[in-house]
């Protein structure tokens, strides 16, 4: 069998039939120990996606997609990121040049760190309206391998024992500590201190508080090693508190405990749609106990189109 060239710059490739599962784990023949072989609808022999793409406002790019794309351990280049966002490489590079996408320009071209794009996507979710959130959910669903694809239900991810209504905390750090302790009640969080420190580090980097009075707390990256499964915790304070460094006060706090990137982003997108639905936040503010708070989320989720 002739030797097949497999790109190592973060692109998407087919697994050759002759490569065994064990060889795939060790990363044989692909430029380094532990580099991951991925599968997609494109093979190295096929041309790149066409240079044409739907019209996109480069100051507010649409998040669309119909290609199954999985991020590898290495950085994105312009072509692989274009496939992920369903843009052209030229549009990706223009966004990067304008500072709209986090990247760095090297002699070999633009490179985009996976973690930076992940956080950019998180921010897009936080700033999106209903139609944009629908598109975000669609592209994230299509970016998930069919065998791993599951419907995200926020109500099912939110156990009663992980809800505090009201939440008795008055400062940023006490909110974070209280939310992590709340999550630990489920028995699914094994290291309270590590999670609390990771969430505080994420908030130091960039606050997750939104202008609608909600904060979507989470660590910088999913922490599968200290979680039994993905889930959410919810706390509602009786009055708003300064949390995000802006003039807005925050009184609804979610802690998003995720075990992998794709599920984390799908959960954020779904939760953002629920919180943006009419009446949801008012119902959370009026909730007198965990049962009423969870019912507010369940009712809002059932109303989603």
Secondary structure, 3 states (H helix, E strand, C coil): CCCCCCCCCCCCCCCCCCCCHHHHHHCCCCCCCCCCCCCCCCCCCCCCCCCCCCCCCCCCCCCCCCCCCCCCCCCEEHHHHHHHHCCCHHHHHHHHHCCCCCCEEECCEEEECHHHHHHHHHHHHHHCCHHHHHHHHHHHHHCCCHHHCCCCCHHHHCCHHHEEECCCCCCHHHHHHHHHHHHHCCCCECCHHHHHHHHHHHHHHCCCECCCCEEEECCCCCCHHHECCCEEEEEEEEEEEECCCCCCEEEEEEEEECCCHHHHHHHHHHHHHHHHCCCHHHHHHHCCCHHHHHHHHHHHHHHCC
